[in-house]
Amino acid sequence: MDLLNMGNLSDFQTHIQTAYQARQRLQNLQREGTLDVDGATLDISAIVAVAYYGCIPKITTDPAVLGRIEASVQVLRDHLDKGYHVYGVNTGFGGSADSRTDRVVALQSGLSQLLQAGVLVASDKDTNVDLERQIRLDSHAVPVPWVRAAMLVRCNSNARGHSAVTLSVIKSILQLLESHITPVVPLRGSISASGDLIPLSYIAGAIEGNPDVYVHVQKSHRSRIISSRDALLSAGMEPQVLGPKEGLGLVNGTSFSAALSSLVMYETHQLVVLVQAISAVALEALMGNAESFHPFISAIRPHDGQMECSRNILSFLQGSRLAQGIQSVKTHTRQGLMQDRYALRCVPQWIGPQLEDLLLAHKQVTVELNSTTDNPLIDPETGDILHGGNFQAVSVTSAMEKTRSCLQMLGRLLFSQSTELVDPSLNNGLPTNLVADDPSLSFTMKGVDISMASYMAELAYLANPVSSHVQAAEMRNQSINSMAFVSSRYTMQAVEIVSLMCACSLYIGCQALDLRVLHLTYLDNIKPQLHLLTSNLFSSYLSDKELETLTESLWENISKSWSTTTRQGIPERVQVAVKNAIPTLLDTLKEKRGPGLSDLNRWETQAADLLNKTYQNTADTFFNQQNTEEFLGAGAKILYRTVRQELTVPFHLGFVEHPTVNNETLNGRSKKTIGSWISIIYEAIRDGRLMGPFMESLASKSSSADDSLTKIRSLRMSRL
């Protein structure tokens, strides 16, 4: 079943389709290099393309759009010619709107003066500032990509023709983007009601050429900070004199909030797909049961998100030799836990509602991108000027608080899964801390486990709502305000933390998969040699059938013992396994005449030697040529291959991996700290390299569960 071309489970598009299409759209924009600004077709991928990848936005040539822009300006002129009062044009602002003036151009400068009140430190304005001052104070500036995104969103809103912002002003901002000139904007100070007033005022100041508004100028991968006046001069641009309402039209909107929320949404969509795939990795590493994702379970509780998540993970597990219930026939007897712990078994119920919330958040943000968020608003068709509150960014706040809560839920799941993988009491026979060597000296994943706890605590704190902390502002005129930009900032922090947790989880997961395959291969290699050893010693006392039965019993006993001694080193584990097998041997031989204590001692000694040598040979072969991919399902295989081959993050061999002054290479590669290896995965998650092969596979591969959608639909209908 092709996950991207399967039709809908209900009336809306699935989340995985949304995530994939967003990525495809971004790749198309990167190839094209430009996009049209028309006030109606801006999307989240376009924001990402302009913010991070240098895509150049240009105003549309559509005469209808250009006509509306000019018409809005003319409506305002007509009102002023008639002596009408228009808020923010010939009146004061906010709680001072009871004042009047006929200096309509100067008033826009007065607006800039009151709003350009944000704090920027010296190093934000000068790359050559004293190093000690740079070290002492963190930057107080909005990251350059966020500002570029906000510039695009503001131009798109103004291009809708409801703000009386002239075409030349819109083109001036777009020219800054094309020239890679980005205003330095204060990070804090916006309450996102009456729009993101303070940060947007610095964009307005930049096109005015304000000598105390600074800009980043990017050329040939080098950036310098100069005044906007000097930047306009160097780019051959004329400073703009903002006409009636143009200052207000540039600042009175939700553009910073909508822009940052778009960047957040794009990454979150990719992360939630990744977390589903990581859940499949964890299930395979723990040899969990795919039954939890059976279509029947979701069909009788038919939430769209739960059904989609179940289907996704079942597809990711196709072909697995580790997950129970994929290739094997269902069994009604099972050793150990009868069912998996919640971190595996409840993944669809946990992630499903998040998929539904993210689709709603995506819609809210996309609508905001193509909305007029200004006040007052001009209707070019009727000639009316209307006063309202479209600058209130609560839709963005709503989207971000849902998204941040979703991210916390994803992080909680990753934390639970990683803990289960690392803890030998929970990981179904994997070595303690996932060490590959001596567990008394090497503690491979213990530090990662600590990091995950730190990340989880911070993420849980960030999940708290911002909207419940609103304060009245500006003479109590802004008595309710959205705090959307702050909420978006915190949600981007949550994106960073969940990305870190995904990187840790993938590092843990790949190590766990390797160890699982290593130990399964070892146990498989033992069996024929164990049979040979037992036959050599006891063939004169036992028939071939009895030897075969004995070997099977001994192997099962050793396998069971092997999975319960994971806190010990290999020699100790071997000794325990052999000693635990002796009673099985005695039970078989007790009624046979001939075998004596010396035969049992010989078997014990030779079996221990055999198990030790077999492990060493198996490990040596495995370390030189890992065959883990052969055991993995469709999703885990792609992620594993990307981590191991594309990112060249290796299996961690243990204490020998530690880099020292005189020993910095291993097997022809550099040694790195565990954190450095995880950092490589983290960067690949954030820049899209890790998800690239995985997302492409969604379009090019079909799972073998071709009938699962049909089952879901038929079961769902039969129970409605």
N, C-alpha and C positions, 0 to 999 in steps of 0.2 A: 504494500500500500504506500503510495507516494503521499507523504505527510502534507505536502504543499498543494496538492491538486486532488483533494479528496472530497471537496464540497464542504458545506458547513454542517456542524452538528445542530445548529439552530440558525437564527436569522442573522447572526453577525459573524464577522471574520474571526478565525481562530487567532490565538496569540502568536503561535509559531509562524503563521503566515504574515502577520504584522511585522514581526521581528525580521523575517527574511526579506520582505519587500522593502523595509527601511534600509537594510544593508545593500540590496541591489540598487535602489535609488541613489544611495550615496556613491556607489561605484560608478554609476552612469554619470553623475554630476562631476566626479573627479575626472572622468575621461573627457567630458565636454568642456569643462573649465569655466563655464559661464551659466548664468540662470537669469530669467526675466523676473523683474519685480512688477507685479500688476495688482497687488492688493487682494488677490483672491486665491492664489494657488501655492502659497508658501507652505512648506512642510518641514517636519523635524529633520529630515535628512539634509535638506538645503541649508538649515542652520548649521549643522555639523560640517558640511562641505565648506562653507564660508569661514566658519570659526577656526577650523583646524587644518584645512587642506588648500587654502588659497583660492578657492573658487570665486570668480568675480561676478557680482550681481550688477545688472544693468537695468535701467528703467525700460519698461515695455514701450514699444512703438505703437501699441494699439490706440487708435484715435479716440475710442470711447473712454478709455482710462485717462488719457491726457486731457480730454475735454472735461471730465468731471473735476480734475484737479483745478483747472482754470476756472470752471464754473463756481467752485466753492470760494475761490478768491474774489470773484466778481460779486457773489451774494454778500460777502462781508463788506465790500466797498459800497454796495447799494445801501446797506443798513447804516453805515457811517455817514454817507451822504445825506441820509434822511434824518440824521441826528439821533438815531436810536442808541440806547445803552446796550452794550454787549460785554458780558463778563470777561475780564482779563484783557480787554481791548481798550476800553476807555473807563474801566473801573479798577479798583484795587483787587487784591487776590485773597481768597479764602475768607478769613474773619475780618479782613479789611476791605471787603467788596462793597462797603458803603461809601467809599471814596470815589471821586470822579476826576477825570483829566482829559484834556484834548491833545496831550502830547503822546500820541499813540505809539510812535516809534520809540521814543525814549522809555516808555513804560516797559517795553520788552527788555531793554537793558536793565531796568530796575528789577525785573523778574530774575534775570541772570545773577544780578548782584545778591539778591536775597537767598538764592539757591546754591550758589557756589560757595558753600559753607562746610564742605567736607574736609576731613583731615588727611593730608598726605605728608609723609616724612621726607627728609631731604633726599634720601637715596631713591625715592620714587620719582624725583624730578631731575636727578643728575646722576648719570652712571659713573662719574668721576668723584663722587663724594668720598670723604674720608672713610677709610676702611673700618675704623673703630666705630664710627656712627652707623655704618651698615650692619655691623655685627650686633650692636646694642638693640636696635629696633627692627622688628619685622616689617615687611612691606605692608602698607595700608591701601594698596591699589588693587583694583579688580584685575584679574588675569586678562591678558591681551585677547585671547580667543573669546572670552565672555563679552568683552566690549565690542568686538567685531560682530558677534552674533546680535547684540542689542542694536547696533547701528542698522543692520539689515532689517530687523523687525520694525524699527521706527520708520524707516523709509517705506516699508510695505504698508504700514498703517496709514501714513500720510498720503500714500498713493491712492487710497480709496476715495479721496476727494470729499472728505467731510471735515477737514481741519483748516482750510484756507492757508495751507503751506504751499508756497509756489514751487513750480517745477525746478527752478534754478537752485533752490535750497535743498531739495531732495537729491538733485544731481550732485551737489557739492559734497554731501555725505557719502554718496556712492563713489565719488572720485577719490575721497580719502581712502575708502576700502581698496579701490583699484591700485592706488599708489602705496598701499601698505603703510598708511599713516593712521595710527590708532591713538585716540586720546587717553591720557592717564586719568583714571576715574577713581574717586574714593570708594573703598569697599563698603564702608558703613555709612548709615545716615538715611537710608530709604525706608519708609514705612509702607510703600507700595499702595498708597491711597492718595488720590490726586496724582496717581501714577508714581513711577520711580523718579521723582522730581530731581533730587540732588544728583544722582549719577547721570541722568540724561542732560542736565544743565552743562556738564563738561563737554558733551558732544556738541551742543549748541555753541559753547565757548570756543571750541576748536575751529568751527567753520567761520566764526567771527574773527578769528586771529587774535584772540585775547592773549597778550604776552605773558600772563600768569597762569594760563592753561597749557599744560605740557602734553607732548605726544611722543609715542614710540615711532621711529622711522626704521622700517626693516628693509635692508638692501643686501642681497647676496649673502643671506644667512647671518648677517651682522645687524645688530640693533643699536640705535643711539636714541637718547632722549633730548629733545630740543623744545623750545616754545612753539606753540601753534602758529604764532606770527611768522617765525622763521621757516617753519615747515611749509606753510602755504606759499611763501616766497620761493622756496627751493623747488616746489612742485609746479610753479607757474599758475597758482590758483589765486583768484581774487577773493579777499575776505567778504563775507556776506554781511549786509546790514539787514537785520531781521525786521520785516515790516509788521503791520498790525496783526496780532495773534500768532505770528510765526514762532516767536519764542515759546509761547504757551503751547502751541501745536507740537513743538518738538519735545517738550518735557512732560506734558500732562498725559502720560500713558504708561502701560504696563510692560514696556519693551524689555527692560533688563530682566524682569521676572519671567516673562514668556520665553526669552532667549535662553536663559540659564536652565529653565525647566525643560526646554527642548533637548539640550545637551544631556541633561539628566535622564530624560526618557529614553533616548537612543541607547545609552549605555545600559540602562536597567533592562531594557528589552533583551539585549544580548546576554546579560548576566542571568536572567531567569531561565533562558534556554540552557545556558551553561550549567546552572545548578541542577536542572533536571538530568543532564548528562552525567554530572558528577555523582548524582544519586545512583545512577545505573552503575557507575564505576564502583561506588561503595558496596552496592549489593553484590556485584561480582566478586569483589575482594573478600567479602564476608561469606560468600557462597550462600547468599540468601535466596528466597523463594519468589519467583516471578508471579506466583499465584495472586499476590496482592494487587496486581494490575489487570486481572481478568476482566473482560468487558462486562460480565454479569454484575460484578460488584458496583461498578459505576452506573450501569443501566438502571438499577433499582434505587439509585440515589442520584437522579439525573441532573446534577449541576454541570453546566457546560465546562467550567474550568477543570473540575475533577475528571470528567471524561477525557478531556484533551490531554491532561497530564498523564493519566493512565496509558492512553494510547501512545503518547510520545515515548515514555520510558519502556513500554513493551517493545516498541520499535527499536529503541537503542539497544535492547538486550538480545535482539535476534542474532542467532549464530553463536551465542555464548556457550562455552563448555564448563563454565563455572557456576552460573546462575542455575538454581534448581527449577525444574519445570519448563525449561525452554526446549532442550533436545531430549530429555529423558521422559519416560512415561510417568504419569502421576502415580505416586506411591502413597499408600495409606499407613505406612509405618515410617518413622523418621527418628533418628538418634538426636539427642540434645533437645533444644527448644523446639516445640511443635510449630511455633510461628515466630517470625522475625520480630525484633523490638520495633518500637514505634518509629524510630528514625529511618527505617526502611519501609515498614509495612504501611505507614500512614502518609507517605509522600504525596499521593494524589489528593488526599483530603487536606493536606497542609498547603501545598502549592496551588491547588486548583482555585481557591478564592482569590489568590494573589493575581492569577492570570486575568480573572474577571475585573478586578480593580484596576489593573494596569491598562486594560483596553479602554475603560472609562476615562482614566487619567490621560491616555493618549488622545482621546477625542477632545477632552477639555482643552488641552494644550494646543492642539491643531486648530480648533475653533478660535482660540485666542490669537494665534498667529495671523489670522485673516480677519481680524475684527478692528473696528475703529475704537480705540481706547483713548478718548479725548473728551474735553468739555470746554466750552460749549460745542455742540455738533451742528454742522451745516448740512441741510438737505438741498442739494443743487436743483432737484426737480421742482420742489415747491417754493424754494426761496426762503424757507424758515430757518431760524437759528434756535436750537433747543438746548436747554440746560438739564443735565442729568449726572449720572455717576458711573459712566463706563470706564473710568480710570481705576475703579475699585477692583483689585486683582484677586478677589476671593476664589474665582474659578481656578486660578493657578495655585493658590494656597491649598485648595481642596485636592487638586491633582498631586501636589507635592507631599502632602501629609499622608495621603493614601500610599504613594510610592515609597515614602520613607518607612512607613509601617510594613509594607511588603518586603523591603530590603532587610528590615530587622527580622522578619519571619524567615527569610532565606538564610540569613546568617545563623539564626538559631538552629536551623536544620543542619547546616554545614558543621556547626560546632558539635552537635550531637553525633553526627556520623563520624567525624574525625576522632572524637573521643573513643567511640566504639572500636575504631580501627587500631588505635594506638594501645589501648588497655588490654593486656593479655587475659584479663578476666572476662572480656566481652567479645574478643575478635575471632572466636571460633578457630583457635589453634595457630594464629600467627605469632611470631616472636614478640616478646615484650619490647615496646617502643619501636617496633619494626626494625630491629637491628639485624644486620647480616653477619655479625661476627660475635665476639664475646660480650654478653650482656652485662658482665661485671665491670667492663671497661668502656663500652660504647653505649650511648644512650640516644641514638639517632634522632628520634622524633619527640623527645621529651621537651626540648626547648620550643619546638613548633606547637606542641600542646599548650604550653604556657602562653605563647603569643596569641593563640586562638582565644584563650580565656580573656586576655586583655582586649583584643579586638571586639569580642562579644559584649563585654561590659560597656565599652565606649559606644558601640552600635545601639545597645539597648537604651542608653542615655539619650542619644540623638533621636530615637524614635518618638520621644515626647513631643506633643504638638506645640507649634509656635503660636497658633491662632488664639490659644487661651491666655496669652500674655500681652494682649493688645493694650496700648496706652493711648489716652486722648492726646491730641497734638494741635498746634496752631490755633490758639485762642478757642480751643474745644470745637472748632469747626470740623476738624478731622477726628471726631470722637470715636468712630469705628474705622479701623484700617486693617488691611489684609496681611501685612508683613510677609508678602509673597516672596520677595527677593531674599529675605533672611531664611524663609522656609526652603527656598530653592538651594541656597548656599549649604544649609545643613543636610539637605538631601544629597547634594553632590559629595559632601563628606561621607555620607552613608554609602554612596557608590564606591568611593575609594576604599572604605573598610571592607565591604563585601567582596570587592575585587581582591584585596589582600587575603581574605578568607578563602576565596576560590583558588588563589595561587597556592596557599598552604594545603588546601584539600587535594588539589591535583598532585602536589609533590608527595603527600601522604598516600594518596590513592595509587599512584604509579608504583611507589615502593611496595605497597601492600600487594598489588597485582603480581609484581615480580616475585615476591616472597611466596605468595600462594602457589604460583606455577612452579617455583623451585622446589617447594616441599611436596607438592603433588607428584612432580617428576621423580623426586627422590623416593617417595613411597612406592611408586610404580617400578622403579629400578630395583628396589629391594626384593620384590616378590619372587622373580625367577631365581635370583641368587640365593634367597632364603630356602627355596625349594631344593636347589642343588646341594646346599650345605646339609640340610636335614636328610636328604636322600643318601648322601655319602656316609653319614653317620648311622642311619637307622634303617636302611633299605633291607637289611637282613632280618629285621624284626617286623616290618610293616609292608603291606601290599602297596601297589601303585596307587590304588584308590585311597587307601588310608593315608599315604604320604601326601596326596593332593589335598585331602580334607584337613590334615594337620597343618600343612603349609598355609592354607586359607585361614585357619583359626589363629595361627601364630601371627600372620600378617595383620589380621584385624585387631588383634591384641596390641601389637606394636604400633599400629596406626592410631588407635585410641589413646594409648599412652603418650605417643609423640605429641598429640594435640593438647595434652594437659601439663606438659613440662616446659612451656615456652618461656618461663622466666630464667631457665638455666642455659648453660653453654652446651654445645653439641656433644662433647664427651660425656657430660653428666646425663644428658637426655638419653643417650644411647644406653648407658648403664641401667637407668631406670626402666627403659623399654625392654631390655633383655631380661632383667630380673622379673618384671611383671609378666613376661611370657613363659617363664619356667613352669608355673602351675598348669598352664595349658599343655605343655609338653609332658608333664608328669601324668596328667589325667589320661592322656592317650597311651602312655607307655606302662602304666602301673600294672596292667594285667598281662603284659608281655614278658616272657622269660628271656633273660639275656642282658638287656641294657642295665648298666650299673651307674654308680655315682660318677665314675671317671668319664663315662660317655656324656653325662649331663654337664659336667664341668667343662669338658672339651667343647660341647656345643655352645655353652655360655661364653667361653673365651673367644671361640671362632666367630660366633654371631656378633659379639661386640666389635671385634676387629673388622668384620664384614660391613657392619652398619657404618662404622667410622670411615672406612675407606670409600664406601659407596657414596656417602655424603660428600666427602672431599672431591671425588671424581665428578659427581653430579654438579656440585657448586662450581668447580673449575670450568666445566663445559658451559654451564649456564652463564657465568660471568663473562666468558669470551664470546658467547653467541646466544643472547637471550631469545627465547622463542615464545615469549609471553603473548605476542599478538595472535598466535594460533588459537589461543584459548578464549579470546575476547569477543564480546558482542559488537554490533556495528558501531554504536556510539563510543564505547570505551576504546575500541581499536583506533579510531581516528584521533581521539584525545591523547592516547598513549603514544601513538606514532608522532604526533606533533611535538609533544614534550620531549620524547627521547631522540627523535631524528632531526626535526626542524629546529628546535630550540637547543638541541644537544645537551639536555639536562640528564645526567647519567643516573643509573641505579647507585645508591649510596652503599659503599662496601664496608663502612664502619669506621673504626678508629684510624685506619690507614688513610682516610680521606682528609684528616686534619692538616691544613697547610702550616708549615713552619719555616723559619728563616732559611734553613738549608735543605728543605724538602718541599718544593712547591709544585711538583708534577707527579702524575700517577697514570701509568699506562698510556703515556704520550699526550695526555691532556693536562690542563691546569687543575690544580686543586683549588677548591673554593670553600668558603664557609657555607653552612646550610642556608643561611639567610641570603647569600649571594645567588644560590641556585633558585631559591623561591622568588627573588627579585626579578630574575630573567622571565619567569612565568608571569609574574605580576605585570611587567611592562608589556608583554605580549597580549595579555588580556585587555589592557587599557588602550593599546593602539590598534587592536583588532586582528593582529596576526594569528593569535591562537584560535579565535572563532572562525577565521576565514575558511580553513579546510572543512570544519564541521558544518558551517552553514551551507557551503557549496554542496556538501553531501546530501543535504535535505532535498535539494532539487534533482540531483542526479541518481540517487539510489532509492530503491523501493524496498521495504521490509518484506519478509516472507509471511507476515501476518495479514495477508490480503483481505481476509474476510472479517477483520476485527471491527471495522466501521459498520458493516452490514449487521453484525451481531449486536453492536451497541444500539443501532437504530431499531432493530426488530424487538430487542429486549425492552428498550425504553418504551416503545409504543404499546407493547403488551401489558405494561404495568402502569400506564397513565390512566 
